[in-house]
Amino acid sequence: MVPGNVLCIGDGSALGHLLALKQLTSRLQHPLDGCVALQKESDIPQILINKNSDIEFCLTDNVQDTLSQWLHTRSIRNYSSIY
C-alpha cells in the first residue's frame, strides 16, 4: 500500500472490513477518511463513534444515495487508496 490518505466508503456490511483495515495500517502513513451509511433505524453504540472519529456514521433511508452524496464532498485526488 502506497503511503497517503485512504478513502473508505461502505454500508453496514463493510464496517467490519473498514475497522480491520484501520487495525492493519498505520494512521501516520495512511490517514483514514471514511463514511459508513446505515439504515436510519440502526443503533450505533456511542463508544464505536467516539473511538472512530475518522469515520462518519450516516443514518439514512437511502444508503446508496447517501454514500454517493458524501463521496461528492471529497476530491478523489487527495487519496492514494480507495476502499
C-alpha positions as CSV (number, residue, x, y, z in Angstrom):
1,M,0.0,0.0,0.0
2,V,1.4,3.4,-1.0
3,P,1.7,5.9,1.9
4,G,-1.0,8.5,1.7
5,N,-4.6,9.3,2.6
6,V,-7.1,6.4,2.5
7,L,-10.8,6.9,1.5
8,C,-13.3,4.3,2.7
9,I,-17.0,4.1,2.0
10,G,-19.5,1.4,2.5
11,D,-22.7,0.3,4.1
12,G,-23.1,-1.6,7.4
13,S,-21.8,-4.8,5.9
14,A,-18.5,-3.1,5.2
15,L,-18.0,-1.7,8.7
16,G,-16.0,-4.8,9.9
17,H,-13.7,-4.6,6.9
18,L,-13.1,-0.9,7.5
19,L,-12.3,-1.4,11.2
20,A,-9.9,-4.3,10.2
21,L,-8.2,-2.0,7.7
22,K,-7.7,0.6,10.4
23,Q,-6.0,-2.0,12.6
24,L,-3.7,-3.2,9.9
25,T,-2.5,0.1,8.7
26,S,-0.5,3.0,10.3
27,R,-2.6,6.1,10.9
28,L,0.6,8.1,10.4
29,Q,1.3,6.7,6.9
30,H,-2.3,6.1,6.0
31,P,-4.7,8.6,7.5
32,L,-8.3,7.4,7.0
33,D,-11.3,9.3,5.9
34,G,-14.5,7.2,5.8
35,C,-18.2,7.0,5.7
36,V,-20.4,4.1,6.7
37,A,-24.1,4.6,5.7
38,L,-26.6,2.7,7.8
39,Q,-30.3,2.4,7.7
40,K,-32.0,5.1,9.8
41,E,-33.2,2.6,12.5
42,S,-29.7,1.3,13.2
43,D,-28.5,1.6,16.7
44,I,-24.8,2.6,16.7
45,P,-23.0,2.4,20.1
46,Q,-21.6,5.7,21.2
47,I,-18.3,4.1,22.1
48,L,-17.9,3.0,18.5
49,I,-18.5,6.5,17.2
50,N,-16.1,8.0,19.8
51,K,-13.3,5.6,19.1
52,N,-13.6,6.1,15.3
53,S,-13.7,9.8,14.7
54,D,-12.2,9.4,11.2
55,I,-15.4,7.5,10.2
56,E,-18.6,9.3,9.6
57,F,-21.6,7.2,10.5
58,C,-24.6,8.4,8.4
59,L,-28.1,7.2,9.3
60,T,-30.3,7.3,6.2
61,D,-33.3,5.9,4.4
62,N,-31.3,5.5,1.2
63,V,-27.7,4.1,1.7
64,Q,-26.7,4.3,-1.9
65,D,-27.7,8.0,-2.3
66,T,-26.1,9.0,1.0
67,L,-22.8,7.4,0.0
68,S,-22.9,9.0,-3.4
69,Q,-23.6,12.4,-1.9
70,W,-20.9,12.0,0.8
71,L,-18.4,10.9,-1.9
72,H,-19.1,14.1,-3.9
73,T,-17.9,16.2,-1.0
74,R,-14.4,14.7,-1.4
75,S,-11.7,15.1,-4.0
76,I,-10.5,11.7,-5.2
77,R,-7.1,13.2,-6.0
78,N,-6.4,13.6,-2.3
79,Y,-6.3,9.8,-1.7
80,S,-3.7,7.2,-2.5
81,S,-6.1,4.3,-1.8
82,I,-9.8,3.9,-2.0
83,Y,-11.8,1.1,-0.5
